[in-house]
């Protein structure tokens, strides 16, 4: 499990961008554990891969 800081760094976006994506329900899948947002790196990689396959993005 990775935190927002780690995922933001790997995606080269700010933590506030990740926060906005969560609010807009777009961006990598996440879970909240005790109020803390966490990401499964494998799901983030899958989300990234899916971006290239959507012709209408």
Secondary structure, DSSP 8 states (H G I E B T S, - for coil): -EEHHHHHHHHT--HHHHHHHHHTT-SS--EEETTEEEE-HHHHHHHHHHHTT-TT-
